[in-house]
Amino acid sequence: NVRMTAREGEQERAAELIRELAAGTHTEPGNIHWIAHRSTENPRTFMVYEQYRDEDAFKEHGQTEHFKSIGVEQLFPLMEGERERNFYETLD
């Protein structure tokens, strides 16, 4: 998952971009889940739960045009500080 906080005044634009990024990500063949959340305590804070078929599918996600043009070029620059990224494996 990834947790990130938008700079003051940028949270609504960030929410729009997250929705756009979700739409593109949901079309990826290796994507299982990409679920965006917004904090009820701090509307500037977002968390995305991501699950991919395997590590290769996750790496492919980072190379997609929508990730680069929406995430890297538009969304991430709106954030305050670094994204907090955590990786987990399912217990299946």
N, C-alpha and C positions, 0 to 999 in steps of 0.2 A: 504494500500500500504506500501511498504517498500523502503527505500532509504539507500544506503550504498556506501562507497567510498573505493576502493582498495588501498592498500599501493603502493607506487611508485614502478614501475617495475612488479607489479602483475596483472595489469589490463587485459592483454590478457588471462592469465590463468583463471582469474575470469570470463571473458566473456564466455570462453569455458564451465566452470562449470555451469554457469547460463543456457546455452543452454541445457546441460545435465539434469539439474534439471527441466527445462521446459518440456522436453520430458517425464519424469516420471510423473510430475504433471498433464499433459494433459490426462493421462490414468486414473486418479482418478475419480470415479463415481460422487463425489460431487463437482468436479471442474467445474466452468462455464467459467472463464477467468483466465489466468496466462500469462500476457504480459510483457515481459522484455523490458526495454528502456535503452539507454546509453546517457548520457549528450553530447550535441554538444559543450558545452563550456569547459567541463572537462571530458575527456575520461576515467578517473578513477572512475567516479560517475555513479551509476546504480540505476534505479528505477523499481520496479515491481508492476504492477497493478494486484491485485488478487481478484477474486470473487468466492465465494463458495455457494452451495445450502443453507446452514445454518451454524450456529455456530458449530454444531457437525461435519460437513464436514470439516470445517477449523481445528478443533482440530485433526481430523483423519489425515489430511495432515501432521501435525507436528509429527505424530507417524509412518509415512511411512518409509520404508527402504531407498528409494531414498532421502528423506529429511534428514534423519540422516547421511547416508554415503556420500552424495554429499554436502548438505548444511552445516550441523553441523560440520562434520569432515574435509571437504576440503575447502569449500567456505568461511565460516565465519572467519576462522583463517587468511585469506588473507586480511581482511578488517582493515581499519584504524578506530579505535574508535568503538562505538556501532552503530548498525543498528537503523535507525529512522523508527519507525513503527507507522502507523496511521490507525484507524479503522473507517469505515463509513457504513451507511445503505443506501440502494437504496430508492428512493422516489416513487417507483411504487404505 
